[in-house]
Amino acid sequence: MSRLYFVFVVFCFTAVLIFAVYLRSANNHIFYKLCACRSEQGRLKQELGTKQLLLEGFINPAAVSQRFGSLNTSD
């Protein structure tokens, strides 16, 4: 009976260690994905800011009023 108990304890201890290693690798994988998503989000924010600045350059109120002024004087 004692030998069976010892085998059971060793089996449970081994199973707990294997499960701990699995959780650790899963945690590392999730952390890697989180870092990748954050860096992608930062890159997309930068790209959006660049495109917003470009759009603001196209829709600059001073440039629009200047064009309307040149259209009115040419009539």
N, C-alpha and C positions, 0 to 999 in steps of 0.2 A: 504494500500500500504506500509506503514511504517513497519508493522508487517512482511509482505512478504520479504521486503528488509532485515530486521533483521535476519530472518530465513536463507536467502541466505548467508549473511555474516558469520553467525555462521557455516553453512554447509561448506563454503569455508575455513574458518579458521581451522575447524576440519579436512578437507581433507588435507590441507597443513601440519598440525601436524602429521597426520598418515603417509603421504609421507616422512616427515623428519625422523620419527622413522624407516621406512622401509630402507631409504638410509643409516642411521647410522648402522643398523644391517647388511646390505649388505656390508658396508665398513669394519665392524669388521670381517665379514666372509672372505672377500678377504684378509685382513691383516693377519688373522690366516693362510690362505692357503699360502701366501707369506712367512711367517716365517717358516712354515713346509717345504716348498720347499727349502728354503735357508739352513735349518739345514740338510736336506737330501743331498743337493749338497755338503755341507761341509763334511758330512760323506763319501760320494762317492769319494771326492777328497782325503781324508785320506786313504781310502781303495786302491785307485789307486796308491798313493805314496808308500804304503806298498808293493803292488805287483810289482811296478817298482824297488824298492830296492831289492826285492827277485830275480827278473829277472836279474838285474845287477850283483847280486852275482853269478848267474849261468853263465853269459856271461862275467865274469871278464877277461880282456885281459891278465893279469898276469897268471891266472889259465889256460887259453887256451894255451898260449905259453909254460907254464910248461908241460902241457900234450903233446904238440907236441914235446917238447924236450925229454920227456921220451919215446915217440914212436920212435923217430929217434935213440936214443941210444940203444934201444932194438933190432933194426934191424940188 
